[in-house]
Amino acid sequence: MVVKPPFYNCPVNNPRRDLTACSGNTVEFLLNPNNLLLIAVAIGSAAMLAWPMIQRGRAGGTVTTTEAVQLMNQKHAVLIDIRPAAEFAAGHIPQARNVPAGEIKEKSGNLPKNKPLILVCNQGRSALGVAAKLRGDGFADVFTLDGGHNGWATAGLPVTSGK
């Protein structure tokens, strides 16, 4: 009588590395109730790791503060600050236009389609969803500022302060 080795020992106990001898054990491992939680955690972890990349891909590109300045100087990019008006009034990037995220759908007709748009929020996260909406509305060059307004200020770039 031949004893089938457990799945995890199969390659070790299989000097010819014949994986067909172990194929039945793979299905057993996946269907074993003791392993279902382990598999669910692995799939959940993979999804959580992939989600930010999926969001960035849908939103277009993310630019650093240096790349944003280059886009503004070379391609006349327009900064769109999507923070609420009160936060914008408290301090914003010079030459940025305030279009709160909640109003972007109504006011997107006033934005130039022939220039790159750089979306600015507080930390660079909430702008991703707005960028995806603008790309869906036909805006080709939409970017989000990495780090948002906080990243801009941390880089030592000019910020107007509310008075």
CYANA upper distance limits for C-alpha pairs under 8 A (distance plus 0.5 A):
  5 PRO  CA      9 ASN  CA      6.70
  5 PRO  CA     10 CYS  CA      6.34
  5 PRO  CA     13 ASN  CA      7.70
  6 PRO  CA     10 CYS  CA      6.69
  6 PRO  CA     25 ASN  CA      7.65
  7 PHE  CA     22 CYS  CA      6.97
  7 PHE  CA     25 ASN  CA      5.72
  7 PHE  CA     26 THR  CA      7.19
  7 PHE  CA     29 PHE  CA      7.93
  9 ASN  CA     13 ASN  CA      6.49
 10 CYS  CA     14 ASN  CA      6.31
 10 CYS  CA     19 LEU  CA      8.37
 10 CYS  CA     21 ALA  CA      8.49
 10 CYS  CA     22 CYS  CA      6.58
 11 PRO  CA     15 PRO  CA      7.64
 11 PRO  CA     17 ARG  CA      6.21
 11 PRO  CA     18 ASP  CA      8.27
 11 PRO  CA     19 LEU  CA      7.85
 14 ASN  CA     18 ASP  CA      7.03
 18 ASP  CA     22 CYS  CA      8.20
 19 LEU  CA     23 SER  CA      6.76
 22 CYS  CA     26 THR  CA      7.43
 23 SER  CA     27 VAL  CA      7.67
 24 GLY  CA     28 GLU  CA      6.96
 25 ASN  CA     29 PHE  CA      6.52
 26 THR  CA     30 LEU  CA      6.81
 27 VAL  CA     31 LEU  CA      6.63
 28 GLU  CA     32 ASN  CA      6.37
 29 PHE  CA     35 ASN  CA      7.31
 30 LEU  CA     35 ASN  CA      7.17
 30 LEU  CA     36 LEU  CA      7.47
 30 LEU  CA     39 ILE  CA      8.24
 31 LEU  CA     35 ASN  CA      7.93
 31 LEU  CA     36 LEU  CA      7.63
 32 ASN  CA     36 LEU  CA      7.17
 33 PRO  CA     37 LEU  CA      8.32
 34 ASN  CA     38 LEU  CA      8.47
 35 ASN  CA     39 ILE  CA      6.77
 36 LEU  CA     40 ALA  CA      6.58
 37 LEU  CA     41 VAL  CA      6.63
 38 LEU  CA     42 ALA  CA      6.78
 39 ILE  CA     43 ILE  CA      6.72
 40 ALA  CA     44 GLY  CA      6.52
 41 VAL  CA     45 SER  CA      6.49
 42 ALA  CA     46 ALA  CA      6.72
 43 ILE  CA     47 ALA  CA      6.73
 44 GLY  CA     48 MET  CA      6.73
 45 SER  CA     49 LEU  CA      6.70
 46 ALA  CA     50 ALA  CA      6.62
 47 ALA  CA     51 TRP  CA      6.52
 48 MET  CA     52 PRO  CA      8.17
 49 LEU  CA     53 MET  CA      8.34
 50 ALA  CA     54 ILE  CA      6.80
 51 TRP  CA     55 GLN  CA      6.68
 52 PRO  CA     56 ARG  CA      6.66
 53 MET  CA     57 GLY  CA      6.58
 54 ILE  CA     58 ARG  CA      6.78
 55 GLN  CA     59 ALA  CA      6.66
 55 GLN  CA    128 LEU  CA      7.21
 55 GLN  CA    129 GLY  CA      8.10
 56 ARG  CA     60 GLY  CA      6.60
 56 ARG  CA     61 GLY  CA      7.09
 56 ARG  CA     62 THR  CA      7.78
 56 ARG  CA    128 LEU  CA      7.09
 57 GLY  CA     61 GLY  CA      7.58
 58 ARG  CA    132 ALA  CA      6.06
 59 ALA  CA    128 LEU  CA      5.79
 59 ALA  CA    129 GLY  CA      7.09
 59 ALA  CA    130 VAL  CA      8.18
 59 ALA  CA    131 ALA  CA      5.37
 59 ALA  CA    132 ALA  CA      4.66
 59 ALA  CA    133 LYS  CA      8.42
 59 ALA  CA    135 ARG  CA      7.66
 59 ALA  CA    142 VAL  CA      7.98
 59 ALA  CA    143 PHE  CA      7.88
 59 ALA  CA    144 THR  CA      8.40
 60 GLY  CA    131 ALA  CA      7.59
 60 GLY  CA    132 ALA  CA      7.67
 60 GLY  CA    135 ARG  CA      8.25
 60 GLY  CA    141 ASP  CA      8.20
 60 GLY  CA    142 VAL  CA      6.65
 60 GLY  CA    143 PHE  CA      6.45
 60 GLY  CA    144 THR  CA      8.39
 61 GLY  CA    142 VAL  CA      7.63
 61 GLY  CA    143 PHE  CA      5.49
 61 GLY  CA    144 THR  CA      7.05
 62 THR  CA    143 PHE  CA      5.89
 62 THR  CA    144 THR  CA      5.28
 62 THR  CA    145 LEU  CA      6.36
 62 THR  CA    146 ASP  CA      6.31
 63 VAL  CA     67 GLU  CA      6.10
 63 VAL  CA     68 ALA  CA      6.47
 63 VAL  CA    143 PHE  CA      6.95
 63 VAL  CA    144 THR  CA      6.66
 63 VAL  CA    145 LEU  CA      5.73
 63 VAL  CA    146 ASP  CA      6.16
 64 THR  CA     68 ALA  CA      6.60
 64 THR  CA    145 LEU  CA      6.58
 64 THR  CA    146 ASP  CA      5.73
 64 THR  CA    147 GLY  CA      8.38
 65 THR  CA     69 VAL  CA      6.78
 65 THR  CA    145 LEU  CA      7.33
 65 THR  CA    146 ASP  CA      7.62
 65 THR  CA    151 GLY  CA      7.96
 65 THR  CA    152 TRP  CA      6.61
 65 THR  CA    155 ALA  CA      7.88
 66 THR  CA     70 GLN  CA      6.84
 67 GLU  CA     71 LEU  CA      6.62
 68 ALA  CA     72 MET  CA      6.65
 68 ALA  CA     77 ALA  CA      8.50
 68 ALA  CA    118 ILE  CA      7.81
 68 ALA  CA    145 LEU  CA      7.67
 69 VAL  CA     73 ASN  CA      6.64
 70 GLN  CA     74 GLN  CA      6.33
 70 GLN  CA     75 LYS  CA      8.32
 71 LEU  CA     75 LYS  CA      5.69
 71 LEU  CA     76 HIS  CA      6.87
 71 LEU  CA     77 ALA  CA      6.00
 71 LEU  CA    116 PRO  CA      8.13
 72 MET  CA     76 HIS  CA      4.97
 72 MET  CA     77 ALA  CA      4.86
 72 MET  CA     78 VAL  CA      7.36
 73 ASN  CA     77 ALA  CA      8.03
 75 LYS  CA    115 LYS  CA      7.48
 75 LYS  CA    116 PRO  CA      7.68
 76 HIS  CA    115 LYS  CA      7.14
 76 HIS  CA    116 PRO  CA      7.88
 77 ALA  CA    115 LYS  CA      6.12
 77 ALA  CA    116 PRO  CA      5.15
 77 ALA  CA    117 LEU  CA      6.13
 77 ALA  CA    118 ILE  CA      7.32
 78 VAL  CA     96 ALA  CA      7.63
 78 VAL  CA     97 ARG  CA      8.39
 78 VAL  CA    115 LYS  CA      7.45
 78 VAL  CA    116 PRO  CA      6.83
 78 VAL  CA    117 LEU  CA      5.49
 78 VAL  CA    118 ILE  CA      6.60
 79 LEU  CA     95 GLN  CA      7.53
 79 LEU  CA     96 ALA  CA      5.16
 79 LEU  CA     97 ARG  CA      6.72
 79 LEU  CA    117 LEU  CA      6.56
 79 LEU  CA    118 ILE  CA      5.35
 79 LEU  CA    119 LEU  CA      6.56
 79 LEU  CA    120 VAL  CA      7.51
 80 ILE  CA     96 ALA  CA      6.08
 80 ILE  CA     97 ARG  CA      5.47
 80 ILE  CA     98 ASN  CA      6.45
 80 ILE  CA     99 VAL  CA      6.95
 80 ILE  CA    117 LEU  CA      7.34
 80 ILE  CA    118 ILE  CA      6.49
 80 ILE  CA    119 LEU  CA      5.37
 80 ILE  CA    120 VAL  CA      6.48
 81 ASP  CA     88 PHE  CA      7.86
 81 ASP  CA     92 HIS  CA      8.27
 81 ASP  CA     96 ALA  CA      6.56
 81 ASP  CA     97 ARG  CA      6.32
 81 ASP  CA     98 ASN  CA      5.29
 81 ASP  CA     99 VAL  CA      6.57
 81 ASP  CA    100 PRO  CA      7.55
 81 ASP  CA    119 LEU  CA      6.45
 81 ASP  CA    120 VAL  CA      5.12
 81 ASP  CA    121 CYS  CA      6.57
 82 ILE  CA     98 ASN  CA      6.59
 82 ILE  CA     99 VAL  CA      5.67
 82 ILE  CA    100 PRO  CA      4.73
 82 ILE  CA    101 ALA  CA      5.35
 82 ILE  CA    104 ILE  CA      8.48
 82 ILE  CA    119 LEU  CA      7.27
 82 ILE  CA    120 VAL  CA      6.51
 82 ILE  CA    121 CYS  CA      6.08
 82 ILE  CA    127 ALA  CA      7.76
 83 ARG  CA     87 GLU  CA      6.75
 83 ARG  CA     88 PHE  CA      6.72
 83 ARG  CA     98 ASN  CA      7.77
 83 ARG  CA     99 VAL  CA      7.94
 83 ARG  CA    100 PRO  CA      5.73
 83 ARG  CA    101 ALA  CA      7.10
 83 ARG  CA    120 VAL  CA      8.06
 83 ARG  CA    121 CYS  CA      5.98
 83 ARG  CA    122 ASN  CA      7.54
 84 PRO  CA     88 PHE  CA      6.80
 84 PRO  CA     98 ASN  CA      8.49
 84 PRO  CA     99 VAL  CA      8.47
 84 PRO  CA    100 PRO  CA      5.64
 84 PRO  CA    101 ALA  CA      8.02
 85 ALA  CA     89 ALA  CA      6.54
 85 ALA  CA     98 ASN  CA      7.41
 85 ALA  CA    100 PRO  CA      7.27
 86 ALA  CA     90 ALA  CA      6.81
 87 GLU  CA     91 GLY  CA      7.17
 88 PHE  CA     92 HIS  CA      5.91
 88 PHE  CA     98 ASN  CA      7.31
 89 ALA  CA    161 SER  CA      8.25
 89 ALA  CA    162 GLY  CA      6.04
 90 ALA  CA    161 SER  CA      6.41
 90 ALA  CA    162 GLY  CA      4.68
 90 ALA  CA    163 LYS  CA      7.88
 91 GLY  CA    159 VAL  CA      6.94
 91 GLY  CA    160 THR  CA      5.69
 91 GLY  CA    161 SER  CA      4.68
 91 GLY  CA    162 GLY  CA      5.61
 92 HIS  CA     96 ALA  CA      7.56
 92 HIS  CA    149 HIS  CA      7.70
 92 HIS  CA    159 VAL  CA      5.97
 92 HIS  CA    160 THR  CA      5.87
 92 HIS  CA    161 SER  CA      7.30
 93 ILE  CA    149 HIS  CA      7.83
 93 ILE  CA    152 TRP  CA      8.39
 93 ILE  CA    158 PRO  CA      7.10
 93 ILE  CA    159 VAL  CA      5.25
 93 ILE  CA    160 THR  CA      6.64
 94 PRO  CA    158 PRO  CA      7.50
 94 PRO  CA    159 VAL  CA      6.65
 94 PRO  CA    160 THR  CA      6.60
 99 VAL  CA    103 GLU  CA      6.96
 99 VAL  CA    104 ILE  CA      6.65
 99 VAL  CA    107 LYS  CA      7.82
100 PRO  CA    104 ILE  CA      6.86
101 ALA  CA    130 VAL  CA      7.23
103 GLU  CA    107 LYS  CA      6.69
104 ILE  CA    108 SER  CA      6.01
104 ILE  CA    130 VAL  CA      8.14
107 LYS  CA    111 LEU  CA      7.79
108 SER  CA    134 LEU  CA      8.10
113 LYS  CA    138 GLY  CA      8.31
113 LYS  CA    139 PHE  CA      6.10
113 LYS  CA    140 ALA  CA      7.82
115 LYS  CA    141 ASP  CA      7.65
116 PRO  CA    140 ALA  CA      8.17
116 PRO  CA    141 ASP  CA      5.16
116 PRO  CA    142 VAL  CA      6.38
116 PRO  CA    143 PHE  CA      8.00
117 LEU  CA    141 ASP  CA      6.69
117 LEU  CA    142 VAL  CA      5.32
117 LEU  CA    143 PHE  CA      6.56
118 ILE  CA    142 VAL  CA      6.55
118 ILE  CA    143 PHE  CA      5.24
118 ILE  CA    144 THR  CA      5.86
118 ILE  CA    145 LEU  CA      6.85
119 LEU  CA    127 ALA  CA      6.54
119 LEU  CA    131 ALA  CA      7.65
119 LEU  CA    142 VAL  CA      7.95
119 LEU  CA    143 PHE  CA      6.63
119 LEU  CA    144 THR  CA      5.20
119 LEU  CA    145 LEU  CA      6.60
120 VAL  CA    124 GLY  CA      7.06
120 VAL  CA    127 ALA  CA      6.95
120 VAL  CA    144 THR  CA      6.80
120 VAL  CA    145 LEU  CA      6.11
120 VAL  CA    148 GLY  CA      5.60
120 VAL  CA    149 HIS  CA      6.63
121 CYS  CA    125 ARG  CA      7.80
121 CYS  CA    126 SER  CA      6.93
121 CYS  CA    127 ALA  CA      6.29
121 CYS  CA    145 LEU  CA      8.37
121 CYS  CA    148 GLY  CA      5.50
121 CYS  CA    149 HIS  CA      6.45
122 ASN  CA    126 SER  CA      8.46
122 ASN  CA    147 GLY  CA      7.91
122 ASN  CA    148 GLY  CA      5.49
122 ASN  CA    149 HIS  CA      5.48
122 ASN  CA    150 ASN  CA      6.41
123 GLN  CA    146 ASP  CA      7.90
123 GLN  CA    147 GLY  CA      5.06
123 GLN  CA    148 GLY  CA      4.74
123 GLN  CA    149 HIS  CA      6.80
123 GLN  CA    150 ASN  CA      6.38
123 GLN  CA    151 GLY  CA      7.41
124 GLY  CA    128 LEU  CA      7.91
124 GLY  CA    144 THR  CA      7.08
124 GLY  CA    145 LEU  CA      6.30
124 GLY  CA    146 ASP  CA      5.70
124 GLY  CA    147 GLY  CA      5.13
124 GLY  CA    148 GLY  CA      4.59
124 GLY  CA    149 HIS  CA      8.12
125 ARG  CA    147 GLY  CA      8.34
125 ARG  CA    148 GLY  CA      8.25
126 SER  CA    130 VAL  CA      7.76
127 ALA  CA    131 ALA  CA      6.53
127 ALA  CA    144 THR  CA      6.64
128 LEU  CA    132 ALA  CA      6.85
128 LEU  CA    144 THR  CA      7.11
129 GLY  CA    133 LYS  CA      6.95
130 VAL  CA    134 LEU  CA      6.80
131 ALA  CA    135 ARG  CA      6.66
131 ALA  CA    142 VAL  CA      6.63
131 ALA  CA    143 PHE  CA      7.41
131 ALA  CA    144 THR  CA      7.59
132 ALA  CA    136 GLY  CA      6.73
133 LYS  CA    137 ASP  CA      6.81
134 LEU  CA    138 GLY  CA      7.10
134 LEU  CA    139 PHE  CA      6.16
134 LEU  CA    142 VAL  CA      7.85
135 ARG  CA    139 PHE  CA      5.28
135 ARG  CA    140 ALA  CA      6.54
135 ARG  CA    141 ASP  CA      8.32
135 ARG  CA    142 VAL  CA      7.24
144 THR  CA    148 GLY  CA      8.15
145 LEU  CA    149 HIS  CA      8.41
146 ASP  CA    151 GLY  CA      7.34
147 GLY  CA    151 GLY  CA      4.66
147 GLY  CA    152 TRP  CA      7.55
148 GLY  CA    152 TRP  CA      6.89
149 HIS  CA    153 ALA  CA      6.78
150 ASN  CA    154 THR  CA      6.51
151 GLY  CA    155 ALA  CA      6.62
152 TRP  CA    156 GLY  CA      7.34
152 TRP  CA    157 LEU  CA      6.36
152 TRP  CA    158 PRO  CA      8.48
153 ALA  CA    157 LEU  CA      6.14
153 ALA  CA    158 PRO  CA      7.49
153 ALA  CA    159 VAL  CA      7.04
